[in-house]
Amino acid sequence: MIKECLQFLIEPAKNLKIHLKEPRRRTRWERQEPLSESQLFIMELARELTWICQKSDVLVHIWTGEDIWPPAMCRQFIKETASILQLMENTEVSLLTLTDLHVMNQDCGERLVCVTDDEGNDLGGPKRSIMDWSRRQRRRHPHGVWPGDSVLTVLGDVEMGWRKGHLPHLQPALELLIWVALLTHLDKELIPRLWLAQKLKSICEVTFDPDTAHSALLVSDDGKRMRCCVDSRPIPLSRCRFDGWMCVVATEGFTAGRHYWEVEVGERDWRLGVAKESARRNGFGSLDSGSGYLTLRLERGTRLTALTLPVTRLACSHLPHHVGLYLDYEQGQLSFYDTQRRAHIYTYCGTFTERLFPVFGTADIMRDMVIRPAALRWSCLCDGPCLF
């Protein structure tokens, strides 16, 4: 009798759950239809990569239609990806075999072929290049490619940001997994860095703005070095200057585009990230994501945290000494990398609507914080001719 009563309650609940899900799914498709040929191509490419790369479940959101990209974004992605594959083709000819040239995996290519005909002449070639590449990858790696722990960490950050609504699309996940399939001959821990290097076609120049520096911070004449002083300097106060936390922002602010800069940090206390133009700089208020700051902070030489709400403690076996920051304004991403160990540290995901300034902080009186010149790019890691 009790079991029957429970069943009476359970069945309506199941039906309610189904009815709640169906309208959301139906609304999503009604809003997105009709899909362009480029959008369909991206969906099928994501499906193929789930076969090529292991642990690539994040792409399911793309090929099932949960994450539909704008048509212009799809077209740009197809063109950029085809260009990269063309460069790779020039360096991997020796890896191709006669079998690769004659044996065709129809299951892999049929779905992509069906969406290459009606888009126009400008994308027909790029689509076929991507299609041929995916066929070869399926043949070379019938059991899939293991992406590596660093890649999985980045993918987890991206998916979490997308689920929370902080990231509009999963384009970074698709990009990164393409690089996993491209660079199977390299150490998997290097792939996030190489992927980043491809994105960084121009590294921006960043300098400390002395007019915003705390009175205890001494900025060099060229704006590239900074150190904490024992005694504060007598300088005029203003709304633009930090008078609580020992911080400074950069002279340059960003409202669009992709930007990368590297900073040498000390071993005790430092802070790096970006600040919104409207973020408060006076007093000792929390410099966290709730107050317009997206930063990492090292405290007392042991505790590395992302100043989210609540604070995110970062487990690092080795504390970084050279930190690379990559800002993609349109994608709403700010990523931190340990450039010496070639490892991803953390990624903020959100939507940017105002000017962002690089922000820096240090309490180290023994060692300078240094913005590395743009010319000092990392050494190439390509096996053979450089791809970048």
N, C-alpha and C positions, 0 to 999 in steps of 0.2 A: 504494500500500500504506500509506504514512504517512497519507495523507488519510483512508483507511478507518479506521485506528486512532484518529485524532483524532475522527472522527465517532462512533466507538464510545464514546468518553469524554464527548463533548458531549451526546449525546442523554439519557443517564441524568441528567446534571446539570440539563438543562432540566426533566425530569420531576420531579426533586427540588425545584426552585424552585417549580414549580406546586403540588406537594403541600404545601410549607411555607406557601404563601400561602392556599390554600383553607381549611384549618382555622381560621385567624385570622378570615377573612371570615365563615365559617359560624358560628363561636362568637359573633362580634359580633352577628349578626342573631338567633341563638337567644337571646342574653341580653336583647336589646332588645324582641323581639316579646312580646305584640302592641302595636302603636303606637296611641296615642290620636289622635283627630281633630286636636287642636291640634298634635301632633308632625308629623303628615302635612302640615298646613297650613304650618308653618315650613319643612319640606323643599321644598315646592313654591314658596314665596315666595323661597327662596334660589335655586331654579332660574330663576325669572323675573328676578331681579336679575342673574344672570350674562348674560342677554340685554340688559338695560337698561344696565349699566355695563361698560365695557371693563376689561380687566385685573383681572377679579373672580374669577379662578380659585380663590381661597381658599374661595369658597362651595361649590365642588364637594364639599368634605368634608362639608358639611351635607346637600345634596340626594342624595348617594349613600349616606347612612346611616352614614358614618364618625363623624360628630359628632351624636349624638342627645341632645337636651336633655331634662331632666326635664319632665313634663307641666305642673307648676305654673309653671315658668320660661317655658314656651311661652305659657301663658295670660296671664301678666303682660306678656310682650313684645307679644302681640297687642293687649291693651288699651291699653298705653302708645303703641304705634305708631299705632293708630287715633285716639287723642286728638290726637297731633301732626298727623296728616294733616287732621283736622277744623279745627285752627287754620290750617293752610296753605290749606285750601279757602276760608276767609273772606278771605284776602288775595290769592288768585289767580283770582277769578271773572273778572276782565277778560281773563285769558289763555285762557279757554275759548272755543271756537268752536262753531258749529252742527255742524260735522263731528264735533267731539269728543262731542257729545251724541247723535249718531245712528249713527255708524259704529262698530261693535263688532269688536274683534279676537278672534274666537272661540278662536284657538290660544292666546292669552295667558290667557284666563279659564277655559276649560273645566276644567282640572285643579284650579284653586282652588275652583270652584263645587262640585265633587264632595265637598269636605271641609267645607262650611259648614252642612250640614243637621242633623247628629246631635250636635253638641256641647252644645246647650242655648241658651236664649234670651239668656243673658248675653253670649255671644260671637258670636251670629249677625250682629248689626249691625256690630261691629268688623271681622269677617272680610270682610263685603261691602264695607266702606269701603276696606280694604286692597286687595281684589280690583279694585275700580273704579279705584283710583289706579294700580295696576300696568298696567291696560289703557291708561290715558291716557299713561303714560310710554312704553310700547312704540310707540304711535302717534306721539308727539311726537319720539321719538329712534330712528328706524328703524335707524340705524347705530351706536347706542350712545352713551353719555356718557363722555367722558374724565375720570377722577377727579382728576388732578393729582398732582404729585410728592410733596407732603406727605402726601396720603392714602395713596399707595402705600407710603411709608415706614412709616406706622402699620400698614398691613395686613401688611407684611412682618414687623414686630416681633410682631404678634399671632399670625401663622401659625407663626413660629419658636417662640414660647413654647408654643403648643398642641402642636406636633410633639414638643417636648422633654418634654411632660407637665407643664409649669409652669402651663398655663392649662387649666381644665377644659372650656371650651366656646368656640366662635367667635362668641358673641353680639356682642362689640364690632365685629367685621368686618361683620356683617350690619347693625348699627345705623349704622355709618359710611357704608356704601354706600347706605343709604336716604337719608341726608343728602346724598350726592352727587347722587342723582336729584332730590331736593327743591329744591336750591339751585343749579340750573344757571345762574341769572342772576348769580351772584356769582363773584368771583375764587376759583379752586379752592384757592389757598393758605390761604384763610380758613376753609374748611369744617371742618378738624379743630377749630378753636377754637369755631365755632358749635355743632358737635356736643357739645363739652365743655360749653358754656354751657347747653345743654338738660339735660344730666345734672346740672349743679350747681344744683339747685333751692334749696339753702341752703349758703352758704359758712361754714365753721366758724371760730370764733375760736381762735387759737393764740397762746400766750405762752411766752417763755423761762422756764425754771425755774431761778432763781438758785442753788438748793441743789444743782444738778448741774453748774453752770458751772465750767470750769477757773479757777484762781486768777488767770490773766492776762486773763480776760474780765470786762469791766465791763458789767453789765446795768442798764438803766434801771428806774426805779421801777414803770412801767406794764408792764414785761416785753415791750416791743415793739421796743426798740433795744438793740444790743450792739456793743461795740468792743473790740479787743485793746489792752491796756495795755503800756507798756514794762516796768514792774516788776510782779511778781506780788504779790497781796494776801495777807496772813496770814489764812487761813481754815481751819477744821477739815476734815480729810480724812475721807472715808467711801467706802463701796462704791458709792454712787450718784453720786459726783462724778468727773468726768474729771480725772486728774492727769498724763496724758501728752499726748495730743492736745488742742488748744485747741478744745473742743467743749462743747455744752450740748444737753440735750433739752428738749422742751416739757413744760409741766405736764400737758397733756392727752394721754391715750393712747386708742387706738381698738381695739375688739374686734369691730366690725361696722359696716356702712354705707358710705356714700360721703362723702368729705371732701376739701375743697379749701382750699389756702392759698397766698398769694403772698409772695415775699420779694424785697426789693431787696438786691443783692449788690454787692461791690466789683469792682475790676478786677485784683486781684493773686492772692489766695488765698482760697478759700472751699470749703465742703462743705455739701451739702444732701441730705436724704433721710429715711428712717425707720430706727429701730433696734428690734429685738426687746427685750422687757422683760428677757429673760435674757442679752442681749449684754453682754460684759465692757466696762467703762468705764475700768478702771485700766491704766496702762502704755501702751506704744507698740505694742501688737499691731495687726495690719492691720485696718482698719475696712472690710472688704469683705463680699461676700455670703456667704462661708464662715464669717464670725464673727458673723453676725446683723445686718449693716448693708447697706441698699440705698441707695446714695448716688451722687451726682455730685460730682466734685472738680475745681476749677480750680487748677492749680499754676503759679506764677511768671507768671501773666497770659497764658499762651500754650497750655497743655496742658489740655484739657477731657477728662475720662475718666469712664466708668462703672466703678465699682470691683467688677467681676465677677471670676470666676476662669476664665481669666486676664483681666487688665484690658482693657476695651474702649475704644479711642481714638475719640473723637467728632470728626468733621470738621465744624467750624462756621466759616463765612465771617465771621460776626460773633458775638462772645461775648455771651451774654445778660447784661442788667443787672437785669431783672425776671424771676424764675423762678416759674412756677406749678406746683404739685405737686397731682396728683389721685390719691387713694387709693380704690380700690374693693376693700374687704376681701373680700367674697364672691367676686368674680371673680379675686382674687389678682393685682391689677395696681397698679403705682405708675408714673405717667407724669409726665414733666417737659416743660414748655412754656416757650418764650421768648414771654412775653405781649406784649411790645412789637412784635416782628416777627411775632407770631401764627403761630409755627412749633412743630412737635413736635420735641423733642430726643431723648428716649429713653424706653423703657418697660421696667420690670422685670415679669416674669410669674412667678408661683409660687403656692404654697398657704400661706395664713396660718393659724396655729393658736394664736397667743398675742398678747398686747397689743403694739401698735406705737406707738412714740413718734416724732413728728417730731424730727429731729436737725439741728443747725446747727453750723458751724464757720467761724472766720475768723481770719486772721493779719494783718488790715489795721488799722494804727494810725491811718490818716488818714480812713477812711470807715466810717460805721456800717453794720452789717447791720440791716435793718429788716423786720419783719413788717408787711405792709400790712393796714390795718383791713379787716374784712369788708365794711364799707359802701362801700369804694372799688372797686366792680366795674368791669370794663371797659365802655366805651361800647358801645351797641347797634350792630350792623352790619346789621340787617335793612333790606331795601329796602321801605319802607312801614311799616305798623303793626308794633310789636315782637311777635315770636312767643313771647317768653319772659317 
